[in-house]
Amino acid sequence: MTTFPKGEEAWTHRQVDALLRIVEDMFHRRDVEALVKGFTEDCIVRFSEQPERRGREALRHFSAFSATTGGTTSISRPTT
């Protein structure tokens, strides 16, 4: 099991990749509550041409909408 840094500690590429896989799994399972719980109350939600929104409730709304509409939203790993 991968452990993750706290506070200002540096992240390794392995840790970043592991976290991204966890988030991808929640997203693809459409587990909105697990996804939302992974973010802070002051998170910022930005997607495509949509206006910026703030907070877990905004993320919950966006995630639930994407899950129920069968949207083509995806999470991608950055290329290096």
N, C-alpha and C positions, 0 to 999 in steps of 0.2 A: 504494500500500500504506500502510495506517495504521500509525504507530508508537505505542507505548504508553508511558506514564510509568513511571518506576522509583522505588521508595522512596516518599517522601512527596509527590512531585509531584502536582499537581492533574490530574484527568481532565476532558476536554471532553465534551459530550454526544455529539459525533461519535465519539470514541474509545470511549465506553461502548457506544454502539449497534453499532459495528463488532465489539467483543469479544463482545457478546451474539449477534450473527449468526454468528460463528465457532463459539461454543459450541452454538448451536441446530443448526448444520449437523452438527457431530460427533454430537450427541445423536440427530438424526433419521437419520443414516447408521448409527447404532448402533456407532460407532467407540469402543468402551469404552477402549482403550489411549490413544488420542489425548486423549480427555476426561480421563482420570485423570492423564496427564502434565502437564496444565495446572494442576493443583492441588499445593499443598505437602504434605509428609508429615504435617503437623499439621492438615490441613483438617477441618472439622466438617460432617457430613452430617446434614441435617434434612429430613424429608419427612413431611408430613401427620401422622398419628397415630403414626407409627413412633418408636421411641426414638432419641435422638441417638446418633450413632456418630462415631468419630474415625479419621482417617487415610486414606491412599490405598487401602489394602486394603479398608476399609469402603466407600469410594466405588466401587471396582472391583466388589465383590460386589453392591452396590445397582444399579449400572449394568448389569451383566451379567444380573442377575435381571430387570430391567425390559425389557432387550432380548430376552431369550428367552421371556418370558411374553406379549409383545405388549401390555404394560400401556398404560394411557391416560395415563401420565405425560407432562407437557409442561413446557416452559420458556416463561414469558411475559414480555413486556416490561412494566415498570411503566407505569401511566398517569400523565400529568402534569396 
